[in-house]
Amino acid sequence: MIYTTLTIATTLLLAIPAKANLYPKSLSILSINGNDYDRIIAQSNYTSIVKFYSPHCIHCKNLVPTYEKVAQKLKGLAKVAAVNCEKESNQLFCDRIGISGFPTLKIVKPGKTPGKPIVQEYSGARSAESFVKAVIDKIPNLVEKLPEENVEKWIQDAGESPVAILFTNKPRINPLLKALAIEFKGNIKFAHVQVSDDGEVSAEKYEIKKLPTIVLVKGGKIDELIRYDDDMKKDLLVEFLSQGAAPNPDPAPVKTKTTDQSSTQKQKILKPTNTPITVSPLPIVEKELELIKECLGPKTSTCLIALLPQSHDSTALNLIDALTQVTHKYKQQKRSSIPTFILPESNPQYENLKNKLSLESKAVVVAVNGKRSWWVQMTDADFSSQSAIELSLEQWISAIQLGEGEKKKIPTGLISEESEKILTDIKVEKPSDSLDSSDENKLAKQDEVVEEKYSPEENLQEKTLPEEKESPEEKDSLAEKDPSVEKDPSAGKDSSAEKESREERDSLEVEILPHAEESSGEGERSNDEVSEKTETEDSGKDHDEL
């Protein structure tokens, strides 16, 4: 492990271009941030292993394939998550949780108090087997281990609560059974029974034909038990056990404490009733041109399209419901989101989209960018629960926003010709080539004004000394003091003094004009030198960037 402070690490990483998450596309590994940690990890009933990393850390990169194997082996048993501590939004969280080097792995086990887990840093070997063993050892055990002769009494003591009993020849409680007990925590009680070699009692009473077998008993009625001895896969077992009770959402909802009547009355007086939060439905594009305008045009940006078949497939409906919840969540948190639309089968573009993109599944969500001519489909979604679907969608959307993942080129014909027609129908007014005489006169006057405005002679004359004029009163007073100066009866006539001053100014202009031209030339040369220098600097800058 490379130990360093987050402050030094952050300072050094500023000089390196930012890199994306190491786990953008993985559905087995949860890519979370500081805001998600409490909801997904700390509040969960499941044990989790969390990797805190930096994309620039070579040890973090080397651990990626091993961590992927860990996620596959722990799927359905525990959560495998990762946090990018280089992201600015995660730096305070990583610092608060005590991350001082990369990679750091922590195992989070649910505590007795909800929301207050037991966190332990992993310091063992960095092999997939070692990681898996360490996490499985931390899975809470909610399963009772019973001898065969106590099974019937245990069922009766459970009363009306449904019970599930695993009959097996293995002495150790299987991690899968522990995970099922967590899934149905508080709703179904679980027991592990190791059947003896003969096993005649259990086989006869509970109709066990092979091992392992799970028996579900509802309301203590053993004669109405349900038996399962097929593939021991978690999704199949959850479906079977759901006949007894519904599984818990993850994380489990917070239970409110019961209060006495007086405190309840005070709460009613002081606190108003909470109004339910309404989630705005996603827009449904029923017209063909509407979809072209929003998503399938030559200049349309990225948008999400969810296909809604007429058969109202449950998987498709669950996917659309999850997409609606995710969109609402992004709006509530003021996060940037991608425009999302529902495409019903009644829209002619429904079949066109499925055929052009070869979409076979009924539950389909695709991202399309008409301007850049690419599309990508969401695949490998986790449909085990509604929260799992939402999490899969969030990770997929996040990967699109970061520009990650492989994109496919939109096939020819999907961007409709009608969309081109819609855009070209907007007429742009061009100025007329023919001008009447009045317009020509106006343009000619404008040209004259421009020529006068930028006349170099005028600019030079502005630099000459201003002409000083004497008033008639000043001349008269001067004539009285100096007899040699005659009074000028006519204000419009030029005096000899004025003629002399004009001659001096003319000679002064003759001296100024060549000097001004020389300075102008030097200015042009300096400008050329500056431009050449700027071009040299710019070319050097481009080379550095490349």
Secondary structure as GFF3:
##gff-version 3
##sequence-region A 1 546
A	DSSP	beta_strand	2	3	.	.	.	ID=ss1
A	DSSP	alpha_helix	6	13	.	.	.	ID=ss2
A	DSSP	beta_strand	29	32	.	.	.	ID=ss3
A	DSSP	alpha_helix	34	36	.	.	.	ID=ss4
A	DSSP	pi_helix	37	42	.	.	.	ID=ss5
A	DSSP	beta_strand	48	53	.	.	.	ID=ss6
A	DSSP	alpha_helix	58	62	.	.	.	ID=ss7
A	DSSP	alpha_helix	64	73	.	.	.	ID=ss8
A	DSSP	beta_strand	79	84	.	.	.	ID=ss9
A	DSSP	alpha_helix	88	96	.	.	.	ID=ss10
A	DSSP	beta_strand	101	102	.	.	.	ID=ss11
A	DSSP	beta_strand	104	109	.	.	.	ID=ss12
A	DSSP	beta_strand	118	121	.	.	.	ID=ss13
A	DSSP	alpha_helix	128	136	.	.	.	ID=ss14
A	DSSP	beta_strand	143	146	.	.	.	ID=ss15
A	DSSP	three_ten_helix	148	150	.	.	.	ID=ss16
A	DSSP	alpha_helix	151	158	.	.	.	ID=ss17
A	DSSP	beta_strand	163	168	.	.	.	ID=ss18
A	DSSP	alpha_helix	175	183	.	.	.	ID=ss19
A	DSSP	beta_strand	189	194	.	.	.	ID=ss20
A	DSSP	alpha_helix	200	205	.	.	.	ID=ss21
A	DSSP	beta_strand	213	217	.	.	.	ID=ss22
A	DSSP	three_ten_helix	222	224	.	.	.	ID=ss23
A	DSSP	beta_strand	226	228	.	.	.	ID=ss24
A	DSSP	alpha_helix	234	241	.	.	.	ID=ss25
A	DSSP	alpha_helix	261	270	.	.	.	ID=ss26
A	DSSP	alpha_helix	288	294	.	.	.	ID=ss27
A	DSSP	beta_strand	302	308	.	.	.	ID=ss28
A	DSSP	alpha_helix	314	332	.	.	.	ID=ss29
A	DSSP	beta_strand	340	344	.	.	.	ID=ss30
A	DSSP	alpha_helix	348	357	.	.	.	ID=ss31
A	DSSP	beta_strand	365	369	.	.	.	ID=ss32
A	DSSP	beta_strand	374	377	.	.	.	ID=ss33
A	DSSP	alpha_helix	386	401	.	.	.	ID=ss34
A	DSSP	beta_strand	408	409	.	.	.	ID=ss35
A	DSSP	alpha_helix	417	424	.	.	.	ID=ss36
A	DSSP	alpha_helix	437	453	.	.	.	ID=ss37
A	DSSP	alpha_helix	456	461	.	.	.	ID=ss38
A	DSSP	alpha_helix	472	481	.	.	.	ID=ss39
A	DSSP	alpha_helix	496	545	.	.	.	ID=ss40
###
